[in-house]
Amino acid sequence: MHPDTQQARDRAEAIFKKKEERLREGQQAMAEYEAARAATREKTARLRALRLARDAALKTPIPPAQKQPAAQKQSA
């Protein structure tokens, strides 16, 4: 095989391998991102449920406000 042809083939294979590696790394990064996003959603939902349960347990009936007699205006 001609040396120039071999160098071109080696260069093309190296470029191809780099592209494959970048693609693989991109897919792995996206999977990690999605996993972190799902974990955050689950944690938020769990904490929200706990907060709502706590608030419901602490909620005490508030008596209706009593009307106070209106202050009488004095005529001048």
N, C-alpha and C positions, 0 to 999 in steps of 0.2 A: 504494500500500500504506500502511496506517496506520502511523504512527511507532512505536506500542507493539508492533505485530506485528513490525515490522522489528527492533526491539531484542530482542524475545524470540527471534526466529530467529537473530540474530547471537550472542546469548548461548548458545543451544543448540548452534550450530555450534562456538563456542569451546570449550564443555565437551566436545563430541564429539571435537574435534581433540586436546585435552589427554589424553583417555582413550586415544585411539589412540596418541599419542606415549608415554604411560606403558607401554602394552602392548608397543610396539616396544622401548622401553628395557629392559623386563623380559625380553623374549625374548633381547635381545642380551646382557644380564648373565648370563642362565642359560647361554647358549652359551659365553661366556667362562669361566664357572665350570666347566662340563663339560670344556672344553679344558684348563684348568689341572689339573683332577683327573686326566684321562687322562695328561697329561704327568708328573704326580707318580707315578702307578702305573707308567708305563714306566720312569722313572728308578729307582724303587725296585727293580723287577724286574731291571734291568740291574746295579745296584750289588749286589744280592743274589747274582746269578750270578757276578759278579767276586769277591765275598767267598768264596763257596763254592769256586770254582776255586782261589783263593789258598790257602785252608785245606787243600784236598785236596792241593795241590802241596807244602805245607810239612809235611804230616802225615808223621811218621816212625814206623816200627813201634816200639811201646814194649815192651821185654822184660818177660815176666811177672815179677812181684815174687817174689823168693826168700823162702822162709820162714826167718825167723830162729829159732834155737833159743829156746824159751821159757825165761825165767829160772827157775832152780830155787829153790823155796821152801825156806828153812831152817827146820827144826823147832826150837822153843825148848826 
